[in-house]
Amino acid sequence: MQNQEKEFVPIYIFGKRYDVPEELTIQKAMEFSGYQFIRSCGCRGGICGACLTEYRIPGDYRLKVVLACQSLIEPEMLITQSPFVPVNRAQYELERLKNQPAILGKIYPEIYRCLQCNTCTRVCPMEIEVMDYVAHAIRGDVAGAATLSFQCIQCGACASKCPAEISQPQVALLARRIYGRHVLSVPESLYQRIAEIENGQYDKTLEKLTQLSTEELMKVYTQREQEPQESQTWVPKFPHFPEESL
């Protein structure tokens, strides 16, 4: 079977034209064009937020914000990247913080400057309701801010466009830290698992895992059960996996 010839399309990276195969992601198209990623590249799976990219299509007034590893190229697109977005990173001791009213506003008072323009939500590549979790933070609702911001990958797109100069990712991170440390109760199963580890229950399993090849480890990894994201009652079918499979 003969290979079909690849169709090439023009794109512009930092203002310079390159012809690249269609159906590539922006990240792969940049590498095809000769760019070597030292920064602006991490997981390549849409999780780390390192490949924040902006582009515009000629004739379209909208500036689009995406992750280069997750977005396909479009003909004639004009591409630039934001390798790092400086944010206001407050200093605090989590153990001294409590879930008290206005705690987020005390540490990040700039949240009260929010104009409710919704720019942060529009540019979020994860489609998070950023303005909504900032509103929860303003009201002192730590749980609400933590829950709505759970999918944040800290790319900084919202902070880079905010006219009120709010560092939304850092506000969200603080909310999740307070929520996890001071609001959520510690499940009994966690103490049970810690005791099992300290008693050496998993030592033999770990020793066997270290002796597996990369291919064998990948097989064990892909066979694992994954807990559903929205589940309060999920119980694994094989609670002692991977012990019984080794």
ZADO-1210 file (C-alpha; in nm, 4 decimals, padded with zeros to 6 digits):
<atoms>
<atom x="00.0000" y="00.0000" z="00.0000" code="MET" pos="1"/>
<atom x="00.1494" y="00.3298" z="-00.1074" code="GLN" pos="2"/>
<atom x="00.1821" y="00.6076" z="00.1451" code="ASN" pos="3"/>
<atom x="-00.0272" y="00.9097" z="00.0659" code="GLN" pos="4"/>
<atom x="00.1646" y="01.2300" z="00.0196" code="GLU" pos="5"/>
<atom x="00.1354" y="01.4638" z="00.3137" code="LYS" pos="6"/>
<atom x="-00.0380" y="01.7936" z="00.2633" code="GLU" pos="7"/>
<atom x="00.1593" y="02.0932" z="00.3855" code="PHE" pos="8"/>
<atom x="00.0047" y="02.4129" z="00.5172" code="VAL" pos="9"/>
<atom x="00.1660" y="02.7480" z="00.5974" code="PRO" pos="10"/>
<atom x="00.1889" y="02.8721" z="00.9557" code="ILE" pos="11"/>
<atom x="00.3754" y="03.1657" z="01.1084" code="TYR" pos="12"/>
<atom x="00.5849" y="03.1145" z="01.4206" code="ILE" pos="13"/>
<atom x="00.7022" y="03.4394" z="01.5801" code="PHE" pos="14"/>
<atom x="00.6304" y="03.6088" z="01.2476" code="GLY" pos="15"/>
<atom x="00.8270" y="03.3698" z="01.0243" code="LYS" pos="16"/>
<atom x="00.6546" y="03.1422" z="00.7738" code="ARG" pos="17"/>
<atom x="00.6964" y="02.7651" z="00.7835" code="TYR" pos="18"/>
<atom x="00.5280" y="02.4976" z="00.5735" code="ASP" pos="19"/>
<atom x="00.4406" y="02.1995" z="00.7905" code="VAL" pos="20"/>
<atom x="00.2372" y="01.8790" z="00.7510" code="PRO" pos="21"/>
<atom x="-00.1278" y="01.9255" z="00.8329" code="GLU" pos="22"/>
<atom x="-00.2849" y="01.7481" z="01.1308" code="GLU" pos="23"/>
<atom x="00.0135" y="01.8206" z="01.3567" code="LEU" pos="24"/>
<atom x="-00.0265" y="01.9794" z="01.6957" code="THR" pos="25"/>
<atom x="00.1227" y="02.3256" z="01.7347" code="ILE" pos="26"/>
<atom x="00.4003" y="02.1782" z="01.9457" code="GLN" pos="27"/>
<atom x="00.4923" y="01.9126" z="01.6897" code="LYS" pos="28"/>
<atom x="00.4678" y="02.1668" z="01.4085" code="ALA" pos="29"/>
<atom x="00.7167" y="02.3900" z="01.5872" code="MET" pos="30"/>
<atom x="00.9533" y="02.0976" z="01.6333" code="GLU" pos="31"/>
<atom x="00.9116" y="02.0057" z="01.2664" code="PHE" pos="32"/>
<atom x="01.0092" y="02.3639" z="01.1840" code="SER" pos="33"/>
<atom x="01.3353" y="02.3266" z="01.3740" code="GLY" pos="34"/>
<atom x="01.2469" y="02.4615" z="01.7167" code="TYR" pos="35"/>
<atom x="01.3983" y="02.2692" z="02.0055" code="GLN" pos="36"/>
<atom x="01.2019" y="02.2966" z="02.3275" code="PHE" pos="37"/>
<atom x="01.4148" y="02.3742" z="02.6296" code="ILE" pos="38"/>
<atom x="01.1283" y="02.5562" z="02.7971" code="ARG" pos="39"/>
<atom x="00.7562" y="02.5684" z="02.7167" code="SER" pos="40"/>
<atom x="00.7404" y="02.1897" z="02.7147" code="CYS" pos="41"/>
<atom x="00.6667" y="01.9475" z="02.9947" code="GLY" pos="42"/>
<atom x="00.4230" y="01.6594" z="03.0026" code="CYS" pos="43"/>
<atom x="00.3015" y="01.6807" z="02.6392" code="ARG" pos="44"/>
<atom x="-00.0327" y="01.5626" z="02.7709" code="GLY" pos="45"/>
<atom x="-00.2201" y="01.8818" z="02.8572" code="GLY" pos="46"/>
<atom x="-00.1520" y="01.8598" z="03.2305" code="ILE" pos="47"/>
<atom x="00.1511" y="02.0716" z="03.3187" code="CYS" pos="48"/>
<atom x="00.0493" y="02.3998" z="03.1518" code="GLY" pos="49"/>
<atom x="00.4026" y="02.4741" z="03.0300" code="ALA" pos="50"/>
<atom x="00.3195" y="02.5121" z="02.6595" code="CYS" pos="51"/>
<atom x="00.0868" y="02.8120" z="02.6846" code="LEU" pos="52"/>
<atom x="00.0421" y="02.9456" z="02.3317" code="THR" pos="53"/>
<atom x="-00.1455" y="03.2309" z="02.1680" code="GLU" pos="54"/>
<atom x="-00.2472" y="03.2513" z="01.8059" code="TYR" pos="55"/>
<atom x="-00.4638" y="03.4465" z="01.5678" code="ARG" pos="56"/>
<atom x="-00.6108" y="03.3542" z="01.2311" code="ILE" pos="57"/>
<atom x="-00.5912" y="03.6315" z="00.9666" code="PRO" pos="58"/>
<atom x="-00.9289" y="03.7992" z="00.9313" code="GLY" pos="59"/>
<atom x="-01.0413" y="03.6909" z="01.2792" code="ASP" pos="60"/>
<atom x="-01.0177" y="03.9547" z="01.5525" code="TYR" pos="61"/>
<atom x="-01.0054" y="03.6949" z="01.8298" code="ARG" pos="62"/>
<atom x="-00.6783" y="03.6089" z="02.0020" code="LEU" pos="63"/>
<atom x="-00.6972" y="03.2448" z="02.1054" code="LYS" pos="64"/>
<atom x="-00.5139" y="03.0949" z="02.4030" code="VAL" pos="65"/>
<atom x="-00.4406" y="02.7217" z="02.3934" code="VAL" pos="66"/>
<atom x="-00.1943" y="02.4529" z="02.4967" code="LEU" pos="67"/>
<atom x="00.0457" y="02.3761" z="02.2118" code="ALA" pos="68"/>
<atom x="00.0526" y="02.0039" z="02.2862" code="CYS" pos="69"/>
<atom x="-00.3261" y="01.9737" z="02.2627" code="GLN" pos="70"/>
<atom x="-00.4195" y="02.2034" z="01.9742" code="SER" pos="71"/>
<atom x="-00.3966" y="02.1259" z="01.6038" code="LEU" pos="72"/>
<atom x="-00.2522" y="02.3740" z="01.3592" code="ILE" pos="73"/>
<atom x="-00.4671" y="02.5776" z="01.1235" code="GLU" pos="74"/>
<atom x="-00.3526" y="02.7204" z="00.7898" code="PRO" pos="75"/>
<atom x="-00.2054" y="03.0722" z="00.8097" code="GLU" pos="76"/>
<atom x="-00.2208" y="03.0829" z="01.1891" code="MET" pos="77"/>
<atom x="00.0070" y="03.3358" z="01.3595" code="LEU" pos="78"/>
<atom x="00.1695" y="03.1735" z="01.6637" code="ILE" pos="79"/>
<atom x="00.3539" y="03.3027" z="01.9668" code="THR" pos="80"/>
<atom x="00.4258" y="03.1473" z="02.3060" code="GLN" pos="81"/>
<atom x="00.4341" y="03.2567" z="02.6684" code="SER" pos="82"/>
<atom x="00.7053" y="03.0448" z="02.8312" code="PRO" pos="83"/>
<atom x="00.6513" y="03.1973" z="03.1742" code="PHE" pos="84"/>
<atom x="00.3879" y="03.4191" z="03.3338" code="VAL" pos="85"/>
<atom x="00.5103" y="03.6001" z="03.6477" code="PRO" pos="86"/>
<atom x="00.2482" y="03.5954" z="03.9223" code="VAL" pos="87"/>
<atom x="00.2145" y="03.7310" z="04.2735" code="ASN" pos="88"/>
<atom x="00.3156" y="03.4398" z="04.4941" code="ARG" pos="89"/>
<atom x="00.2405" y="03.5252" z="04.8552" code="ALA" pos="90"/>
<atom x="00.4356" y="03.3793" z="05.1463" code="GLN" pos="91"/>
<atom x="00.2348" y="03.2020" z="05.4158" code="TYR" pos="92"/>
<atom x="00.2488" y="02.9114" z="05.6600" code="GLU" pos="93"/>
<atom x="-00.0314" y="02.6713" z="05.5800" code="LEU" pos="94"/>
<atom x="-00.0416" y="02.5223" z="05.9293" code="GLU" pos="95"/>
<atom x="-00.1225" y="02.8638" z="06.0735" code="ARG" pos="96"/>
<atom x="-00.4035" y="02.9300" z="05.8298" code="LEU" pos="97"/>
<atom x="-00.7567" y="02.8292" z="05.9102" code="LYS" pos="98"/>
<atom x="-01.0742" y="02.8208" z="05.7086" code="ASN" pos="99"/>
<atom x="-01.1838" y="03.1612" z="05.8342" code="GLN" pos="100"/>
<atom x="-01.3867" y="03.4307" z="05.6591" code="PRO" pos="101"/>
<atom x="-01.1922" y="03.6446" z="05.4121" code="ALA" pos="102"/>
<atom x="-00.8687" y="03.4477" z="05.4595" code="ILE" pos="103"/>
<atom x="-00.8109" y="03.4422" z="05.0832" code="LEU" pos="104"/>
<atom x="-00.8674" y="03.8166" z="05.0622" code="GLY" pos="105"/>
<atom x="-00.6267" y="03.8828" z="05.3479" code="LYS" pos="106"/>
<atom x="-00.3451" y="03.7073" z="05.1657" code="ILE" pos="107"/>
<atom x="-00.4441" y="03.8153" z="04.8150" code="TYR" pos="108"/>
<atom x="-00.6322" y="04.1467" z="04.8637" code="PRO" pos="109"/>
<atom x="-00.6158" y="04.2163" z="04.4902" code="GLU" pos="110"/>
<atom x="-00.9109" y="03.9805" z="04.4388" code="ILE" pos="111"/>
<atom x="-01.1353" y="04.2686" z="04.5495" code="TYR" pos="112"/>
<atom x="-01.0217" y="04.4576" z="04.2387" code="ARG" pos="113"/>
<atom x="-01.2036" y="04.2056" z="04.0158" code="CYS" pos="114"/>
<atom x="-01.4034" y="04.3817" z="03.7429" code="LEU" pos="115"/>
<atom x="-01.6115" y="04.0729" z="03.6577" code="GLN" pos="116"/>
<atom x="-01.5114" y="04.1151" z="03.2933" code="CYS" pos="117"/>
<atom x="-01.4789" y="03.7362" z="03.2543" code="ASN" pos="118"/>
<atom x="-01.1586" y="03.7683" z="03.0504" code="THR" pos="119"/>
<atom x="-00.9949" y="03.5072" z="03.2737" code="CYS" pos="120"/>
<atom x="-01.2624" y="03.2507" z="03.1937" code="THR" pos="121"/>
<atom x="-01.2534" y="03.3209" z="02.8202" code="ARG" pos="122"/>
<atom x="-00.8773" y="03.2624" z="02.7912" code="VAL" pos="123"/>
<atom x="-00.8569" y="02.9541" z="03.0142" code="CYS" pos="124"/>
<atom x="-00.7430" y="02.6580" z="02.7987" code="PRO" pos="125"/>
<atom x="-00.9024" y="02.4193" z="03.0514" code="MET" pos="126"/>
<atom x="-01.2405" y="02.5959" z="03.0224" code="GLU" pos="127"/>
<atom x="-01.2518" y="02.6593" z="03.3969" code="ILE" pos="128"/>
<atom x="-01.5004" y="02.9158" z="03.5264" code="GLU" pos="129"/>
<atom x="-01.2184" y="03.1303" z="03.6620" code="VAL" pos="130"/>
<atom x="-01.4271" y="03.4391" z="03.7348" code="MET" pos="131"/>
<atom x="-01.6701" y="03.2238" z="03.9317" code="ASP" pos="132"/>
<atom x="-01.4043" y="03.0796" z="04.1610" code="TYR" pos="133"/>
<atom x="-01.2630" y="03.4282" z="04.2148" code="VAL" pos="134"/>
<atom x="-01.6151" y="03.5333" z="04.3167" code="ALA" pos="135"/>
<atom x="-01.6199" y="03.2474" z="04.5680" code="HIS" pos="136"/>
<atom x="-01.2826" y="03.3650" z="04.6989" code="ALA" pos="137"/>
<atom x="-01.4164" y="03.7194" z="04.7418" code="ILE" pos="138"/>
<atom x="-01.7109" y="03.5834" z="04.9423" code="ARG" pos="139"/>
<atom x="-01.4745" y="03.3822" z="05.1609" code="GLY" pos="140"/>
<atom x="-01.6004" y="03.0497" z="05.0270" code="ASP" pos="141"/>
<atom x="-01.2816" y="02.8428" z="05.0351" code="VAL" pos="142"/>
<atom x="-01.4592" y="02.5183" z="04.9470" code="ALA" pos="143"/>
<atom x="-01.6285" y="02.6734" z="04.6445" code="GLY" pos="144"/>
<atom x="-01.3060" y="02.8274" z="04.5150" code="ALA" pos="145"/>
<atom x="-01.1173" y="02.5026" z="04.5686" code="ALA" pos="146"/>
<atom x="-01.3784" y="02.2891" z="04.3955" code="THR" pos="147"/>
<atom x="-01.4232" y="02.5116" z="04.0902" code="LEU" pos="148"/>
<atom x="-01.0477" y="02.5500" z="04.0398" code="SER" pos="149"/>
<atom x="-00.9629" y="02.1819" z="04.0785" code="PHE" pos="150"/>
<atom x="-00.8671" y="02.1372" z="03.7104" code="GLN" pos="151"/>
<atom x="-00.6304" y="02.4377" z="03.7082" code="CYS" pos="152"/>
<atom x="-00.2915" y="02.3549" z="03.5534" code="ILE" pos="153"/>
<atom x="-00.1219" y="02.6792" z="03.6633" code="GLN" pos="154"/>
<atom x="-00.0481" y="02.7938" z="03.3067" code="CYS" pos="155"/>
<atom x="-00.1057" y="03.1580" z="03.4026" code="GLY" pos="156"/>
<atom x="-00.3178" y="03.2536" z="03.1007" code="ALA" pos="157"/>
<atom x="-00.5810" y="03.4171" z="03.3209" code="CYS" pos="158"/>
<atom x="-00.3251" y="03.6173" z="03.5183" code="ALA" pos="159"/>
<atom x="-00.1574" y="03.7386" z="03.2001" code="SER" pos="160"/>
<atom x="-00.4816" y="03.8913" z="03.0686" code="LYS" pos="161"/>
<atom x="-00.6444" y="04.0148" z="03.3899" code="CYS" pos="162"/>
<atom x="-00.6961" y="04.3955" z="03.3861" code="PRO" pos="163"/>
<atom x="-00.7243" y="04.3895" z="03.7667" code="ALA" pos="164"/>
<atom x="-00.3814" y="04.2217" z="03.7914" code="GLU" pos="165"/>
<atom x="-00.5072" y="03.9270" z="03.9969" code="ILE" pos="166"/>
<atom x="-00.2929" y="03.6131" z="04.0146" code="SER" pos="167"/>
<atom x="-00.5847" y="03.3736" z="03.9891" code="GLN" pos="168"/>
<atom x="-00.3816" y="03.0484" z="03.9852" code="PRO" pos="169"/>
<atom x="-00.2156" y="03.1370" z="04.3159" code="GLN" pos="170"/>
<atom x="-00.5475" y="03.2302" z="04.4763" code="VAL" pos="171"/>
<atom x="-00.6888" y="02.8968" z="04.3614" code="ALA" pos="172"/>
<atom x="-00.3851" y="02.7061" z="04.4857" code="LEU" pos="173"/>
<atom x="-00.4176" y="02.8631" z="04.8301" code="LEU" pos="174"/>
<atom x="-00.7880" y="02.7761" z="04.8400" code="ALA" pos="175"/>
<atom x="-00.7165" y="02.4125" z="04.7564" code="ARG" pos="176"/>
<atom x="-00.4392" y="02.3935" z="05.0138" code="ARG" pos="177"/>
<atom x="-00.6592" y="02.5334" z="05.2916" code="ILE" pos="178"/>
<atom x="-00.9477" y="02.3123" z="05.1830" code="TYR" pos="179"/>
<atom x="-00.7339" y="01.9997" z="05.1823" code="GLY" pos="180"/>
<atom x="-00.5521" y="02.0744" z="05.5086" code="ARG" pos="181"/>
<atom x="-00.8152" y="02.2359" z="05.7276" code="HIS" pos="182"/>
<atom x="-01.1590" y="02.1548" z="05.5825" code="VAL" pos="183"/>
<atom x="-01.1613" y="01.8001" z="05.4511" code="LEU" pos="184"/>
<atom x="-01.1579" y="01.5290" z="05.7142" code="SER" pos="185"/>
<atom x="-00.8836" y="01.2688" z="05.6985" code="VAL" pos="186"/>
<atom x="-01.0366" y="00.9318" z="05.6020" code="PRO" pos="187"/>
<atom x="-00.9744" y="00.6355" z="05.8286" code="GLU" pos="188"/>
<atom x="-00.8504" y="00.4394" z="05.5285" code="SER" pos="189"/>
<atom x="-00.5508" y="00.6744" z="05.5062" code="LEU" pos="190"/>
<atom x="-00.4385" y="00.5899" z="05.8594" code="TYR" pos="191"/>
<atom x="-00.4906" y="00.2233" z="05.7800" code="GLN" pos="192"/>
<atom x="-00.2750" y="00.2459" z="05.4676" code="ARG" pos="193"/>
<atom x="00.0014" y="00.4323" z="05.6532" code="ILE" pos="194"/>
<atom x="00.0066" y="00.1586" z="05.9164" code="ALA" pos="195"/>
<atom x="00.0284" y="-00.1085" z="05.6449" code="GLU" pos="196"/>
<atom x="00.3251" y="00.0685" z="05.4852" code="ILE" pos="197"/>
<atom x="00.5036" y="00.1080" z="05.8183" code="GLU" pos="198"/>
<atom x="00.4468" y="-00.2615" z="05.8944" code="ASN" pos="199"/>
<atom x="00.6178" y="-00.3580" z="05.5684" code="GLY" pos="200"/>
<atom x="00.3104" y="-00.5064" z="05.4043" code="GLN" pos="201"/>
<atom x="00.4139" y="-00.3778" z="05.0594" code="TYR" pos="202"/>
<atom x="00.7895" y="-00.4310" z="05.0789" code="ASP" pos="203"/>
<atom x="00.7863" y="-00.7545" z="04.8772" code="LYS" pos="204"/>
<atom x="00.5586" y="-00.6038" z="04.6140" code="THR" pos="205"/>
<atom x="00.7833" y="-00.2997" z="04.5734" code="LEU" pos="206"/>
<atom x="01.0866" y="-00.5249" z="04.5439" code="GLU" pos="207"/>
<atom x="00.9169" y="-00.7236" z="04.2661" code="LYS" pos="208"/>
<atom x="00.8184" y="-00.4040" z="04.0841" code="LEU" pos="209"/>
<atom x="01.1769" y="-00.2782" z="04.0830" code="THR" pos="210"/>
<atom x="01.2827" y="-00.5974" z="03.9066" code="GLN" pos="211"/>
<atom x="01.0338" y="-00.5620" z="03.6196" code="LEU" pos="212"/>
<atom x="01.1340" y="-00.4368" z="03.2771" code="SER" pos="213"/>
<atom x="00.9922" y="-00.1154" z="03.1348" code="THR" pos="214"/>
<atom x="00.7486" y="-00.3124" z="02.9178" code="GLU" pos="215"/>
<atom x="00.6303" y="-00.5186" z="03.2146" code="GLU" pos="216"/>
<atom x="00.5830" y="-00.2068" z="03.4254" code="LEU" pos="217"/>
<atom x="00.3790" y="-00.0469" z="03.1484" code="MET" pos="218"/>
<atom x="00.1575" y="-00.3561" z="03.1328" code="LYS" pos="219"/>
<atom x="00.0951" y="-00.3475" z="03.5078" code="VAL" pos="220"/>
<atom x="00.0256" y="00.0260" z="03.4897" code="TYR" pos="221"/>
<atom x="-00.2300" y="-00.0038" z="03.2097" code="THR" pos="222"/>
<atom x="-00.4097" y="-00.2869" z="03.3915" code="GLN" pos="223"/>
<atom x="-00.4703" y="-00.0816" z="03.7040" code="ARG" pos="224"/>
<atom x="-00.8178" y="00.0303" z="03.8050" code="GLU" pos="225"/>
<atom x="-00.8806" y="00.4026" z="03.7858" code="GLN" pos="226"/>
<atom x="-01.1031" y="00.5754" z="04.0371" code="GLU" pos="227"/>
<atom x="-01.3803" y="00.7779" z="03.8698" code="PRO" pos="228"/>
<atom x="-01.3347" y="01.1516" z="03.9083" code="GLN" pos="229"/>
<atom x="-01.6831" y="01.2039" z="04.0516" code="GLU" pos="230"/>
<atom x="-01.7307" y="00.9194" z="04.2963" code="SER" pos="231"/>
<atom x="-01.7931" y="00.9061" z="04.6696" code="GLN" pos="232"/>
<atom x="-01.8647" y="00.5337" z="04.7000" code="THR" pos="233"/>
<atom x="-01.6151" y="00.3747" z="04.4582" code="TRP" pos="234"/>
<atom x="-01.4423" y="00.0601" z="04.5813" code="VAL" pos="235"/>
<atom x="-01.1731" y="-00.1177" z="04.3742" code="PRO" pos="236"/>
<atom x="-01.2558" y="-00.4658" z="04.2505" code="LYS" pos="237"/>
<atom x="-00.9002" y="-00.5763" z="04.3236" code="PHE" pos="238"/>
<atom x="-00.7963" y="-00.3975" z="04.6440" code="PRO" pos="239"/>
<atom x="-00.4618" y="-00.5772" z="04.6569" code="HIS" pos="240"/>
<atom x="-00.3557" y="-00.4989" z="04.3007" code="PHE" pos="241"/>
<atom x="-00.0814" y="-00.5363" z="04.1857" code="PRO" pos="242"/>
<atom x="00.0213" y="-00.7898" z="04.4516" code="GLU" pos="243"/>
<atom x="-00.1934" y="-01.0688" z="04.3102" code="GLU" pos="244"/>
<atom x="-00.0724" y="-01.0081" z="03.9532" code="SER" pos="245"/>
<atom x="00.3014" y="-01.0280" z="04.0250" code="LEU" pos="246"/>
</atoms>
